[in-house]
């Protein structure tokens, strides 16, 4: 993608815009696209602006920053707790709370919410909720009848909420920055629990088109030539 944009820039972009585009490209290359957008003041919500070709990389940058930092945090927590996960779980809960507070504090009613939307500090709770889910699933699974039923009900509600959010909720709604995004991420987490436990969409996800084709592709890729 970087190469394609570089070729396009060399051919089409005016010389007076190349410097900004070059900075955007370097920020993307070194996993800082979201902070580049924050410091350059580029709004995510301005429909009449000329957006950078690298603007879509803001979310990838947050993930890449997480991939670099979180393994070190995990190692440190497990080392401190001698292999147990309680310290890691505490960091997930505390980090989630702090990130939610940061998003709420950074949101300015009536203003442009781009800072709260782009920032790693404000968005970290989405990833930390996922990590917390991984910690939970490493020690628990809904095997008992009551747990299975409760998981199905919660995941069905979560799936309906996700559908509602995708169709009715705007990413500029104030309540989304005051806990709404966290609710959405929890809904996604509950749906994941049900899918992993085969309590939601088992027939659809277990269909041959979803399972046999990938397996056949893998087998074809590793089969020795005759």
SVG drawing of the C-alpha trace seen along z (x, -y; Angstrom):
<svg xmlns="http://www.w3.org/2000/svg" viewBox="-31 -24 40 63">
<polyline fill="none" stroke="black" stroke-width="0.4" points="0.0,0.0 2.8,-2.4 4.5,-1.7 1.3,-2.2 0.7,-5.6 4.3,-6.6 3.9,-5.8 0.7,-7.7 2.2,-10.7 5.2,-10.8 2.8,-11.0 -0.3,-13.0 0.4,-14.9 1.4,-18.6 4.9,-19.3 3.6,-21.6 1.7,-18.7 4.5,-16.1 6.0,-17.1 2.9,-16.5 2.2,-13.2 5.8,-12.1 5.3,-12.7 2.1,-10.7 3.8,-7.9 6.7,-7.8 4.2,-7.9 2.3,-4.9 5.5,-3.0 6.6,-3.4 3.2,-2.6 2.3,-6.2 -0.4,-7.1 -3.0,-7.9 -0.8,-10.3 0.3,-11.9 -3.4,-12.6 -3.9,-14.0 -0.9,-16.3 -1.6,-17.5 -5.2,-18.3 -6.8,-16.2 -10.4,-15.6 -11.9,-12.2 -15.4,-13.7 -14.9,-16.6 -16.7,-15.5 -15.4,-18.5 -11.7,-18.0 -9.1,-16.4 -8.1,-13.4 -4.6,-11.9 -4.4,-8.6 -3.0,-7.2 -5.8,-8.2 -7.4,-4.7 -4.2,-3.4 -5.0,-5.1 -6.6,-1.9 -3.8,0.3 -1.3,-2.0 -3.1,-1.4 -3.0,2.4 0.6,2.3 1.5,0.2 -0.4,2.8 1.5,5.7 4.8,4.1 3.9,3.0 1.5,5.6 3.8,8.7 6.2,6.9 3.4,6.0 2.2,9.6 5.7,10.9 6.2,8.5 2.8,9.3 3.3,13.1 6.8,12.8 5.6,10.7 2.8,13.1 5.0,16.2 2.9,17.4 -0.5,16.7 -2.8,14.3 -4.3,12.2 -1.9,9.3 -2.5,9.4 -6.3,9.4 -5.9,6.4 -3.9,4.5 -6.6,5.2 -9.4,4.0 -7.5,0.9 -6.3,0.1 -9.8,0.4 -11.2,-2.0 -8.4,-4.5 -8.9,-4.4 -12.7,-4.9 -12.1,-7.9 -9.5,-9.3 -12.0,-9.0 -14.7,-10.7 -12.4,-13.5 -11.0,-14.1 -14.5,-14.3 -15.6,-17.9 -19.4,-18.3 -20.3,-20.1 -16.7,-19.9 -14.8,-17.7 -14.2,-14.3 -11.2,-13.3 -8.7,-13.4 -10.8,-11.0 -11.5,-8.9 -7.9,-8.6 -6.0,-8.4 -4.3,-5.2 -5.0,-6.2 -8.8,-6.6 -9.0,-3.5 -6.9,-1.1 -10.0,0.2 -11.2,2.0 -8.0,4.1 -7.9,4.5 -11.4,5.9 -10.3,8.5 -7.2,9.4 -9.5,9.7 -11.7,12.1 -8.6,14.2 -7.7,14.3 -11.2,15.4 -11.4,18.1 -8.0,19.5 -9.6,20.4 -13.3,20.8 -15.7,22.0 -19.5,22.2 -19.9,26.0 -22.7,26.3 -26.3,26.1 -27.1,22.8 -23.8,21.2 -24.5,22.3 -28.0,20.9 -26.9,17.7 -24.1,17.4 -26.6,17.9 -29.0,15.3 -26.2,12.8 -24.6,13.4 -28.0,13.0 -28.6,9.7 -25.0,8.7 -25.5,9.6 -28.7,7.6 -27.1,4.6 -24.2,4.8 -26.7,4.8 -28.5,1.8 -25.2,0.0 -24.1,0.6 -27.4,-0.7 -28.5,-3.4 -25.6,-4.8 -23.4,-7.6 -19.7,-7.7 -20.2,-11.3 -22.9,-10.5 -21.8,-11.9 -22.9,-8.9 -20.6,-6.7 -17.6,-8.5 -19.0,-8.2 -19.1,-4.4 -20.9,-3.6 -17.9,-2.2 -17.1,-0.1 -20.6,1.4 -20.1,2.2 -16.8,3.9 -18.3,6.0 -21.1,7.0 -18.5,8.2 -16.7,10.1 -19.8,11.9 -20.6,12.9 -17.0,14.2 -17.5,16.3 -20.6,17.9 -19.0,18.6 -15.9,20.2 -18.2,22.3 -20.3,23.2 -23.4,21.6 -24.1,19.0 -24.5,19.7 -23.0,23.2 -24.7,24.5 -23.6,21.5 -20.0,21.4 -19.8,25.2 -21.0,25.4 -18.7,27.0 -18.2,23.7 -16.8,22.2 -14.6,25.2 -13.8,27.7 -12.7,25.1 -9.9,23.5 -8.8,27.0 -8.6,28.1 -6.7,25.0 -4.2,25.6 -3.8,29.3 -3.3,28.4 -0.6,26.0 1.4,28.5 0.8,31.6 3.9,33.0 4.2,32.8 3.6,36.1"/>
</svg>
